[in-house]
Amino acid sequence: MTTLTHSPHAHAPISIGRVMATVMAALVPTTLYGFWLYGWPAILLWSVAMASALLGEAFILRIQGRAVRPALLDGSGALTAWLLALSLPPFAPWWIAVVGALFAVVIAKQVFGGLGQNVFNPAMAARVMLLISFPVEMTLWAAPTPLTAAQAPGFMDALAITFGGGHWDAMASASLLGHVKTEFTRGVDLTHSFTGQFALADAAWGSRTGSLGETAALLILAGGIFLIARRIVTWHAPVAMLLGVAIPALIGHAVNPARFLDVWPHLLSGGVMLGAFFIATDPVTSPNTGAGQFVFGFGCGLLTWVIRSFGGYPEGVAFAVLLMNAAAPVIDRYVKPRIYGRTRKGAALPVKGG
């Protein structure tokens, strides 16, 4: 039976599944690059996260008596798991991916009502939960070298690393942001403490310590530009988030370079690029208008810089996004589009011939 509703009827030129598939396609280059950098452990971790999210979502939908196939085919659960996997250390144990993926799709998504109803970005909610609950496992960084056949762990070694609790010789002690946070706590002058840890070219191409999909800034930027060109997302939130990080970083470094990092380490380290183009642009958990998205993105960037500079954690993207997710309804309340047929001040437009 077909239920008719009153007009107007909007016909979207693209489906939810196609939107999700396009976003995942934009993530393919940085994901494949991460696989090349870290080898089989990264591939296994990504696979475990994807499988756990899809199975967990199917299970909770079955319990709720809802249709499983349409919900899985829309791609939202797979995209959530994909983004979560890219934000994990590549040599993290398997259960980190399982716990994080299940938390993302069951607690942060389905408990709120499923796709379109969640208040907080599921992938970032899961990352924050994991970081708070399992800080050691969430900081097991691998050396950021393009792993050759002699350097990379083989498949059996990867099984031992991901599923057996094994360790690999090429493990790094800390990321750049973690190193800077530690050095500042020790009272070291930051003007020179990170010069040997940061190279602009290495950060742009991914040869630095970090999560599976957060290191190759240029590939993430290319994927973001692809989404903007395809009109999957708009430029407002990404540009605003990058400005929200860059402006206070420039000011802080100019005022006190011994205390605050310069702008480039902030923009090219951690999850800023991934957060700007793939997280802050989530249409469910961000404001509806372009102006609102700009406010939202700038808030994400500013909070990221504040948490990095003054907080207890070296990275602040996930925390910043969740805080701004909570503020999105307030932004929508005060930053509204003009009602069709009325001026900005609310007066009705004149009608010709009336």
C-alpha positions in Angstrom: 0.0 0.0 0.0 1.3 3.5 -0.9 0.8 6.3 1.6 0.5 9.7 0.0 1.5 12.8 1.9 1.0 16.5 1.2 3.1 18.4 -1.3 5.8 19.5 -1.9 7.6 16.3 -2.7 11.4 16.4 -2.8 13.2 14.0 -5.1 16.8 13.6 -4.1 19.2 12.9 -7.0 21.4 10.6 -4.9 20.6 7.9 -2.4 22.1 7.4 1.1 23.9 4.3 -0.1 25.5 6.2 -3.0 26.6 9.0 -0.6 28.2 6.5 1.7 29.9 4.7 -1.2 31.3 8.0 -2.5 32.8 8.9 0.9 34.3 5.5 1.2 35.8 5.8 -2.3 37.4 9.1 -1.1 39.0 7.2 1.8 40.5 4.5 -0.4 43.8 6.3 -1.3 44.7 7.1 2.3 43.6 3.6 3.5 45.7 1.8 0.9 48.6 4.0 1.7 48.2 3.1 5.4 48.2 -0.6 4.4 51.4 0.0 2.4 53.1 1.8 5.4 52.2 -0.8 8.0 51.5 -4.0 6.3 49.4 -6.9 7.4 48.6 -5.7 11.0 46.8 -2.7 9.6 44.9 -4.8 7.0 43.8 -7.2 9.7 42.8 -4.4 12.1 40.7 -2.7 9.5 39.0 -6.0 8.5 38.2 -6.8 12.1 36.6 -3.4 12.6 34.5 -3.7 9.5 33.3 -7.2 10.3 32.5 -6.3 13.9 30.5 -3.3 13.0 28.4 -5.1 10.3 27.8 -8.1 12.5 27.0 -6.0 15.6 24.6 -3.8 13.7 22.8 -6.8 12.1 22.5 -8.4 15.6 21.0 -5.3 17.2 18.6 -4.7 14.3 17.4 -8.3 14.6 16.8 -7.8 18.3 14.8 -4.7 17.6 12.7 -6.4 15.0 13.9 -4.1 12.2 14.9 -5.0 8.7 18.5 -5.9 8.6 19.3 -5.9 4.9 18.3 -2.3 4.0 20.2 -0.9 7.1 23.4 -2.8 6.2 23.2 -1.9 2.5 23.0 1.9 3.1 26.7 1.7 4.0 26.5 3.9 7.2 27.7 1.1 9.5 30.6 0.3 7.2 31.6 3.9 6.9 31.5 4.3 10.7 33.8 1.3 11.1 36.1 2.5 8.3 36.6 5.9 10.0 37.1 4.3 13.3 39.7 1.9 11.9 41.6 4.8 10.3 41.8 6.5 13.7 43.3 3.5 15.5 47.0 2.7 15.9 47.9 0.3 13.1 49.4 -2.3 15.5 46.6 -2.2 18.1 45.2 -5.6 19.3 42.1 -7.1 17.6 39.8 -6.5 20.6 40.3 -2.8 20.4 38.7 -2.8 17.0 35.9 -5.1 18.1 35.0 -3.1 21.2 35.3 0.2 19.4 33.2 -0.9 16.4 30.5 -2.4 18.6 30.3 0.7 20.7 30.1 2.9 17.6 27.2 1.1 15.9 25.3 -0.2 18.9 25.7 2.5 21.6 26.5 5.7 19.6 24.2 4.9 16.7 21.4 2.3 17.1 20.6 3.2 20.8 19.8 6.7 19.6 17.5 5.3 16.9 19.8 4.5 14.0 20.9 6.4 11.0 19.9 10.1 11.1 19.0 10.0 14.8 22.4 9.9 16.6 23.5 13.0 18.4 27.2 12.3 18.4 29.5 11.1 15.6 29.7 7.3 16.2 33.3 6.9 15.1 34.6 9.7 17.3 32.5 8.6 20.3 34.1 5.2 20.0 37.6 6.7 19.7 37.1 8.8 22.8 35.7 5.8 24.7 38.8 3.7 23.7 41.2 6.4 24.5 39.9 7.0 28.0 39.4 3.3 28.7 42.5 1.8 27.1 45.2 4.5 26.9 48.1 2.1 26.6 46.7 0.1 23.7 45.6 3.3 22.0 49.2 4.7 21.9 51.0 1.6 20.5 52.5 3.5 17.6 54.4 1.8 14.7 57.4 3.3 13.0 56.3 5.5 10.1 58.6 4.0 7.5 57.3 2.6 4.2 57.7 -1.0 5.2 59.7 -3.0 2.7 59.5 -6.8 2.4 62.4 -7.1 4.8 60.9 -4.6 7.3 57.2 -5.5 7.3 55.8 -8.2 9.5 54.7 -11.2 7.4 51.2 -12.6 7.6 52.0 -15.0 10.4 53.8 -12.2 12.4 50.8 -10.0 11.8 48.5 -12.6 13.2 50.7 -12.7 16.3 50.7 -8.9 16.6 46.9 -8.4 16.1 45.5 -11.5 17.7 48.3 -12.9 19.9 49.6 -9.9 21.8 52.9 -10.0 20.0 55.2 -7.0 19.5 57.2 -5.8 16.6 60.7 -4.3 16.7 59.7 -1.2 14.7 57.6 0.3 17.4 57.8 4.1 18.1 57.6 5.6 21.5 55.2 8.5 20.8 53.7 10.6 18.0 54.8 14.2 17.5 51.9 15.6 19.5 52.6 13.1 22.3 56.3 13.9 22.2 55.6 17.6 22.4 53.2 17.2 25.3 55.8 15.1 27.2 58.5 17.7 26.5 56.4 20.6 27.7 55.5 18.7 30.9 59.3 18.4 31.5 59.7 22.1 31.0 61.6 21.8 27.6 61.6 24.7 25.3 59.4 23.7 22.4 61.2 26.1 20.0 63.7 23.4 19.3 62.3 20.2 20.8 60.3 19.1 17.8 62.5 20.2 14.9 64.0 16.8 14.7 60.6 15.1 15.0 58.8 17.0 12.3 59.4 17.4 8.6 56.9 19.2 6.4 57.3 16.8 3.5 57.2 13.7 5.6 54.0 14.9 7.3 52.4 15.7 4.0 53.1 12.3 2.5 52.5 10.2 5.6 56.0 9.3 6.8 55.3 10.1 10.4 54.0 8.3 13.4 50.2 8.2 13.8 47.0 6.3 13.4 46.3 4.1 10.4 44.7 6.7 8.2 45.6 10.0 9.7 49.2 10.5 8.5 49.0 11.1 4.7 47.7 14.7 4.8 47.8 15.3 1.0 45.8 12.1 0.3 43.2 13.1 2.8 43.0 16.6 1.4 42.6 15.1 -2.1 39.8 12.9 -0.9 38.1 15.9 0.8 38.4 18.0 -2.4 36.8 15.1 -4.3 33.8 15.1 -1.9 33.4 18.8 -2.3 33.6 18.6 -6.1 31.0 15.9 -6.1 28.8 18.0 -3.8 28.7 15.3 -1.1 29.9 17.9 1.4 30.3 21.7 1.3 33.4 23.7 2.0 32.1 25.4 5.1 33.0 23.0 7.9 36.4 21.8 6.5 37.7 25.3 5.8 36.4 26.6 9.1 38.0 23.8 11.1 41.4 24.3 9.5 41.1 28.0 10.2 40.0 27.2 13.8 43.3 25.4 14.3 45.5 27.6 12.3 44.6 31.0 13.6 45.2 30.3 17.3 48.3 28.3 16.4 49.7 31.3 14.5 48.9 33.7 17.3 50.2 31.4 20.1 53.4 30.6 18.3 54.0 34.3 17.5 53.5 35.3 21.1 55.4 32.4 22.8 57.2 30.0 20.4 58.7 28.2 23.4 55.3 27.2 24.6 53.1 26.8 21.4 53.7 24.8 18.3 53.7 26.5 14.9 50.7 26.1 12.5 52.1 23.4 10.3 52.7 20.7 12.9 49.1 21.3 14.1 47.5 21.1 10.6 49.6 18.1 9.5 49.7 16.0 12.7 47.1 14.0 14.3 43.6 13.8 12.9 42.9 17.4 11.9 42.8 16.7 8.1 40.6 13.6 8.5 38.4 15.4 11.0 38.0 18.4 8.9 36.9 16.6 5.7 35.4 13.4 6.9 34.2 13.9 10.5 33.0 17.5 10.8 31.1 17.2 7.6 28.8 14.5 8.9 25.3 15.8 8.0 23.6 14.0 10.9 25.7 15.5 13.8 26.5 19.0 12.3 24.3 22.0 11.7 22.0 22.3 8.6 23.0 25.7 7.2 26.3 26.8 5.6 26.8 29.5 8.2 26.0 27.1 11.0 28.5 24.6 9.6 31.2 27.3 9.5 30.6 28.1 13.1 30.6 24.3 13.9 33.8 23.7 12.0 35.6 26.7 13.6 34.6 25.5 17.0 36.0 22.1 16.3 39.3 23.5 15.2 39.5 26.0 18.1 38.7 23.3 20.7 41.2 21.0 19.1 44.0 23.5 19.5 42.9 24.3 23.1 42.9 20.6 24.1 46.2 20.0 22.4 47.8 23.0 24.0 46.3 22.9 27.5 44.6 19.6 28.0 45.8 16.3 29.3 45.6 14.5 26.0 48.0 15.3 23.1 45.2 15.0 20.5 41.9 16.8 20.7 40.0 16.2 17.4 37.6 13.5 18.7 36.9 15.4 21.9 36.4 18.7 20.0 34.0 17.1 17.6 31.8 15.5 20.3 31.6 18.8 22.2 30.5 20.6 19.0 28.1 17.8 18.2 26.4 18.7 21.5 26.3 22.3 20.5 24.9 21.7 17.0 21.2 22.0 18.0 22.0 25.4 19.6 23.8 26.5 16.5 20.8 25.5 14.4 18.5 27.4 16.7 20.3 30.7 16.2 21.8 30.3 12.7 18.7 29.7 10.5 18.2 30.0 6.8 15.8 32.6 5.4 12.3 31.4 5.2 11.2 31.1 1.6 9.1 34.1 0.6 10.4 36.4 3.3 13.3 38.8 3.7 16.0 38.4 6.3 14.1 40.7 8.7 11.0 38.5 8.4 8.8 40.8 6.3 6.9 39.2 3.4 8.2 39.8 0.0 6.0 41.9 -2.3 3.8 40.0 -4.7 3.6 41.4 -8.2 0.1 42.3 -9.3 -1.3 42.0 -5.8 
